[in-house]
Amino acid sequence: MDREFAEDFITRFARTAIEGDHAAHMAMISTKVLVHGMPGFDVIGYDDWSRQCAHEFEQKLILSISYVGMDVKMQTDTLLGFEIHETIEAKDGTVNSNWLEVFIEPEEDGVWRIVQERILPARMN
């Protein structure tokens, strides 16, 4: 497990969203996931994330998702943490761009899933 593993994971994650495959997308997210830093919310959980994706996928709102600048911050046999810049372009032309901190780990079934995500403050690069 390394940077290549993380890049493959996030590429597959983006592809499931772009294709609107709700089941495959949510299968990459732990039911115990916590998302921090979403404006207007303290914490987002699995059910909220699933509902939002179902709506976006059903309406075919996502045009593209891209990830750049991956920086692996933590790596053990059972946890991988990285920062990455995510850009989501909607079909209506809106663009949502954020730095994220993402943690993935293998669950009981051996499948690696997102267990935590945090939207990071804007960076000055």
Phi, psi and chi 1 to 4 in degrees:
 res  aa     phi    psi   chi1   chi2   chi3   chi4
   1 MET       -  130.6 -178.8 -172.4   57.3      -
   2 ASP  -162.1 -162.6   56.3    7.9      -      -
   3 ARG   -58.5  -41.2  179.1 -173.5  170.5   97.8
   4 GLU   -61.1  -40.4 -174.5  176.6  -42.2      -
   5 PHE   -60.8  -46.9  178.7   86.3      -      -
   6 ALA   -63.9  -41.4      -      -      -      -
   7 GLU   -65.2  -39.5  -72.9  175.4  -14.8      -
   8 ASP   -63.8  -43.1  176.5   64.6      -      -
   9 PHE   -59.2  -49.6  179.8   91.1      -      -
  10 ILE   -70.6  -29.9 -152.6   72.9      -      -
  11 THR   -66.3  -45.0  -62.3      -      -      -
  12 ARG   -63.8  -38.3  -71.3 -176.5  -67.3  114.3
  13 PHE   -61.3  -46.9 -172.1   70.6      -      -
  14 ALA   -63.5  -42.6      -      -      -      -
  15 ARG   -60.4  -41.4 -173.8  172.5   52.8 -115.3
  16 THR   -63.6  -35.0   61.0      -      -      -
  17 ALA   -71.8  -45.8      -      -      -      -
  18 ILE   -62.0  -38.8  -67.0  165.6      -      -
  19 GLU   -77.1  -10.4  -67.2  171.6   -6.0      -
  20 GLY    70.9   28.2      -      -      -      -
  21 ASP   -89.9   87.8 -172.0  -21.0      -      -
  22 HIS   -58.7  -46.5 -173.5  -98.5      -      -
  23 ALA   -61.6  -46.6      -      -      -      -
  24 ALA   -66.9  -38.2      -      -      -      -
  25 HIS   -65.2  -49.4 -169.1   70.0      -      -
  26 MET   -69.9  -22.7  -64.6  -48.8  -62.9      -
  27 ALA   -68.7  -13.9      -      -      -      -
  28 MET   -95.2    2.1  -63.4 -177.7   74.8      -
  29 ILE  -119.3  129.0  -57.5  168.0      -      -
  30 SER   -67.7  144.7  174.1      -      -      -
  31 THR   -67.9  -13.8   56.7      -      -      -
  32 LYS   -98.5   11.3   64.6 -177.4 -179.8 -176.7
  33 VAL   -59.3  146.6   71.5      -      -      -
  34 LEU  -128.9  131.7  -62.8  174.6      -      -
  35 VAL  -115.8  122.2  179.4      -      -      -
  36 HIS  -109.8  152.0  -57.9  -86.9      -      -
  37 GLY    90.8    5.4      -      -      -      -
  38 MET   -74.6  121.6 -177.8   77.0   69.1      -
  39 PRO   -54.5  130.5  -24.9   33.9      -      -
  40 GLY    88.1   -2.6      -      -      -      -
  41 PHE  -133.3  145.0  -62.8   91.9      -      -
  42 ASP   -73.0  -56.8  -71.8  -28.0      -      -
  43 VAL  -146.4  142.1  176.5      -      -      -
  44 ILE  -109.1  137.2  -59.9  -88.2      -      -
  45 GLY  -110.3 -173.9      -      -      -      -
  46 TYR   -58.2  -47.9 -179.8   87.1      -      -
  47 ASP   -62.4  -41.7  -68.7  -21.1      -      -
  48 ASP   -63.4  -44.2  -65.3  -37.9      -      -
  49 TRP   -62.1  -44.5 -164.8  -22.4      -      -
  50 SER   -62.0  -44.9 -179.3      -      -      -
  51 ARG   -61.6  -43.5  -86.1 -168.8  -64.0  -82.7
  52 GLN   -63.9  -44.9 -178.3   64.1   29.8      -
  53 CYS   -63.5  -42.7  -73.2      -      -      -
  54 ALA   -57.4  -44.4      -      -      -      -
  55 HIS   -63.8  -50.2  168.2   74.1      -      -
  56 GLU   -62.9  -41.2  -69.3  173.2   -2.0      -
  57 PHE   -69.7  -43.6  -63.9  176.4      -      -
  58 GLU   -60.7  -39.6 -178.6 -179.0  -56.5      -
  59 GLN   -84.2   -4.1  -59.5  -63.8  -44.8      -
  60 LYS    53.3   49.3  -60.5 -175.5 -176.7  -22.9
  61 LEU   -81.2  -23.1  -60.7  178.8      -      -
  62 ILE   -90.3  123.8  -61.4  171.9      -      -
  63 LEU   -90.4  -46.7 -179.8   62.7      -      -
  64 SER  -154.7  156.2   69.1      -      -      -
  65 ILE  -136.8  131.3  -59.6  175.2      -      -
  66 SER  -134.1  151.5   61.8      -      -      -
  67 TYR  -129.4  134.2  -67.7   95.9      -      -
  68 VAL  -141.6  162.6  -63.0      -      -      -
  69 GLY    72.9   32.3      -      -      -      -
  70 MET   -61.1  134.3  176.9  175.2  -73.6      -
  71 ASP  -134.8  105.3 -175.9    9.5      -      -
  72 VAL   -70.0  123.1  174.6      -      -      -
  73 LYS  -103.5  -26.5  -64.0  -69.5 -169.7  178.7
  74 MET  -152.4  137.8  177.8 -174.7  177.3      -
  75 GLN  -150.0  122.0 -179.6  177.0  -25.0      -
  76 THR  -132.5 -176.2   70.2      -      -      -
  77 ASP   -67.4  -22.4  -69.6  -18.6      -      -
  78 THR  -125.1   11.2   59.1      -      -      -
  79 LEU  -155.9  136.7 -174.2   67.2      -      -
  80 LEU  -132.4  123.0  178.7   62.2      -      -
  81 GLY  -119.8  135.1      -      -      -      -
  82 PHE  -148.0  158.3   56.0   88.8      -      -
  83 GLU  -107.5  145.4  -69.4 -178.2    6.3      -
  84 ILE  -156.2  149.8 -164.1  159.5      -      -
  85 HIS   -96.5  123.1 -171.4 -101.0      -      -
  86 GLU  -109.4  134.1  174.0 -173.4   68.7      -
  87 THR  -127.3  123.2  -58.5      -      -      -
  88 ILE  -115.9  124.2  -58.7  172.9      -      -
  89 GLU  -108.4  125.7 -176.2  179.1   -3.3      -
  90 ALA   -89.9  160.2      -      -      -      -
  91 LYS   -62.7  -23.8  -66.2 -130.3  172.3  157.5
  92 ASP   -84.2    3.5   68.4    0.7      -      -
  93 GLY    96.7  -11.1      -      -      -      -
  94 THR   -70.4  146.4   40.7      -      -      -
  95 VAL  -126.6  128.8  175.8      -      -      -
  96 ASN  -115.1  119.6 -171.2   -8.8      -      -
  97 SER  -130.4  123.5 -173.8      -      -      -
  98 ASN  -146.5  150.8  -68.4  -66.6      -      -
  99 TRP   -84.3  136.0  -81.8   97.8      -      -
 100 LEU  -122.9  149.0  -54.2  175.0      -      -
 101 GLU  -110.3  123.0  177.0 -176.8   67.3      -
 102 VAL  -125.1  136.2  179.7      -      -      -
 103 PHE  -120.9  130.3  -70.9   92.7      -      -
 104 ILE  -124.2  149.7   61.4  175.0      -      -
 105 GLU  -151.3  156.2   68.4 -179.0   19.2      -
 106 PRO   -78.1  138.3   27.0  -30.5      -      -
 107 GLU   -98.6 -175.4  -64.4 -164.0  -56.2      -
 108 GLU   -52.6  -32.0  -62.0   78.2   29.5      -
 109 ASP   -86.2    4.0   59.9    1.7      -      -
 110 GLY    85.3   -3.9      -      -      -      -
 111 VAL   -86.1  130.6  175.9      -      -      -
 112 TRP   -77.5  131.2  -75.3   77.5      -      -
 113 ARG  -137.7  157.4  -66.3 -173.2  175.6   91.2
 114 ILE   -70.6  125.4  -62.4  173.2      -      -
 115 VAL  -110.6  -19.8  -67.8      -      -      -
 116 GLN  -155.3  142.6 -176.1  173.4  -41.9      -
 117 GLU  -141.9  141.4 -176.1  174.0  -72.1      -
 118 ARG  -134.3  128.8 -176.1  167.5   59.8  105.6
 119 ILE   -79.9  121.5  -60.9  169.4      -      -
 120 LEU   -88.0  154.9  -60.4  172.6      -      -
 121 PRO   -60.2  152.9  -17.8   27.1      -      -
 122 ALA   -57.5  142.7      -      -      -      -
 123 ARG  -105.0  150.1  -66.6 -177.2  179.4 -177.7
 124 MET  -102.5  103.2  -59.9  -59.7  -72.3      -
 125 ASN  -110.4      -  -69.3    7.9      -      -
